[in-house]
Amino acid sequence: MEDEVVLLDFWPSSFAMRVKIALGEKGIKYKCKQEDLFNKSPLLLEMNPIHKKIPVLIHNGKPISESLIILQYIDQVWNHKSPLLPSDPYQRSQALFWADYIDKKIYGIGRRVWMGKEDQEEAKEELMQCLKTLERELGDKLYFGGQNIGVVDVALVPFTTWFYSYETCGNFSIEAGCPKLVAWAKRCKENYRSVSEALPHPIQIYEYVMELKKRLGLV
């Protein structure tokens, strides 16, 4: 009997993009159900009653929430190809550390940049410091995972499709400060179909951001 895999998604969400990349790398067929986060579906509220957020992966009727936990679940359940996490316990701990770092930093700081409130300049500096830290960790490797993408790449690359929105709303250049990181993002999209298919065009994200700013009364 074939697995039934459903993803509760919201297309601009970097966290949901992570799951789509992982499923794509593993070659898993799944159904994608778009959510309206201003009008959450009964299914979402049932499947994730604690946080009431996407993404939620529903595997044979059982829900898994929180994108990094979902990535680990996917890697363990479908371990036949494209490992996302190293088998070595120490290397695995380091990969999870950096994935957690991305989780705790990029979304919140990036949101402060595109919202354009009084702390925008401070947020821009914080964002660039975080990205420079990640660029140092990447070093001269092709990917954070080494020769192939791993969990850190999957955790970070969805945010790169938001870079244009950060830069346009904040009037600065990420590439000027982090050229290696921008080159890495391009490499991920060019060399991995799972990445290019999961990431919306940066202009689509920007249009969504402008609509959201209007909805929130920020423009």
N, C-alpha and C positions, 0 to 999 in steps of 0.2 A: 504494500500500500504506500502510495507516494505521500510525502509530507505535505501538509497544508501550511503554507507560510503567508502571513498577512502583515503588512507594515502600515501602521497608522502614521501618516506623513503630513508635513506641511512644507510645500516645495521650497520656500526660501530658507528653511532651517538647516544650518550647518550640521546640527546634531543628527538630523534625519539623513542628510547626505552621507554621513559616515556609514550608516547602516547600509545604504544602497551600494556604496563602494564595496563594503565587505561581502555583501550577498553577491555582487557582481564578480568579485574575485573568486568566490567559491563556486560560481556557476549555479546558484540556487534560483529556481523559479519562484516567484512570489507575486501576490496581489498587493497593489498599492492603493490605499484609501486616503484621500485628501481630507484633512480636517480644517474647519473654520475655527480658529482659536478664539474668536469673539463669540462664537456660538457652538460650543463643544458638543459633540455627538454623544448620545447615550452609550454607544460602544466604547468611546474613549473613557468616559467617566466610570464605566464598569471595569474596563481593563486596567486602568491606572487611577484607582480611587484616592490614592494618597496625594500624588503630585498633580494629577489631572493634566499632564503634559505629554506631548509627543517628543521623540518617537516611542512607539510601543511595537515590539515584535510579538506577533501572536503565532506560536508554533504548535500546531495540532490543538488549538483551543487554549493553550496556556500562555499568559502574557509575561513578557520580560520588558522591564522599563530601565531607563537611564542608558544613554548611548554607549558609554564605555563598558558597562556591564553587558549590554547587548553584543558588543564586539567580542568580548571574551567568550560569551555563550556561543556565538556563531563559530568562533575558532575551535572550540572544544567539540561541538556537535558535528560540524562538517570539517573534520580534520584530514580529509583525503587529499587536499591540495591547498596551495597558497597560504602557508601558515602566517598569521599576523603577529603572533607572539613568539619570542625565542623559547627554545626548549630548556636552555640553561637557566636555573632559578635566579641567579644574580642578574643576568642580562634581561630576564623577564621583569625583575623588580625595577630595573633602570628604565625600561621602556614604559612601564606603568607609571613611574614617577613623572616622566615627561608628558605623557598623555594627561595625567592629572594636573600638571602645571598649566597646560593649554586650557583645560576645562575651567580652571579657577581664574584665569587671567583674560584670555582673548575676548570672549563674548562680552563680558561686563565692561571692559575698557573700550572695546570697539563701539559698543552701544553709546557710551558717553561721547565718543567722537562724532558719530553721525547725528546724534540728537542736537548737538551744537549749542549746549547751554553754557553757563558762565565758566565751567571748569574744562572747556574743550581743549585749551592749550595744555593744561596739565595732563589731560587724558591722552593727547597726541604724544607727549613725551613718554608717558608710561607705556603706551602701545609700542613705540619704537624701541624702548629699552627691552621689553619682552621679546620682540621679534629679533633683536640683536642677540639676546641670550640664546634663543633657539637657533639662530644662524651659527653661533659659535659651537653649539652642540652638534649641528649638522657637519661642520668642518668641511673636509674635502670629500666626504662620502657622496655617492650618487643620491642616496636616500637615507633617511633616518634609520631605516631597517638594514642598511648596508647596500648590497647589490640589488635588492628588491624592496618594494614598499612593505612597511610593517605597521603596527598599531599606531605609532607616533605620526607617521605620514598620513594615515587614514584619519587620525584625530585632527590634524592641522590643516590639511589641504582644502577642506570645504570652506574655511574662513578666507582663503585667498580669493574666492569669487566675490567676497565683500570688500576687498581692498580698494576697488575703484570707488565704492560709496564712501569709504572712510576718507580717501584722498580728496574726493570732490567736495564732500561736506566740510572737510577740515583744511582744505587748501594746502596740501603737502604731498611729498612723494615718498612712498615706501621703498621703491626701487633705488632711489638715491642713497638711502641709508642701509638697505639690506639687499644688495644686488644678487648675492648668492642664494638668498631665500626665494627671491622672485624667479631666478633661473631654475631652482628646484621645483617650484610650483608648475612652471611651464613644462618641465621634464615629466612630471607626474601626468599631466594632461595629455602630452604627446605620446607617451609610452604605455599608458594604461587606459584601455577603453572604459574600464569600470569607473575611472575618475572622470573622464571627459563626458560620459553619459549621465553621471550623477550630478554634475555641477551645472546650474543654470548659467546663462551668459551674464557677465557682470552688469550689463546695461539693464537686464531684467531685474536684477537685485536692486539697482539704483532706482528704477521706476517704482518698485515696491516700497523702498525706503521713503521716497518722496510722498507716496500715497499715505504711508503710515504716519509721517510727520504731520501731514494735513489732518489726519484722523485724531492725532494726539494734540492738535492745536499748537504745533511747534513752528509752523510757517504761515 
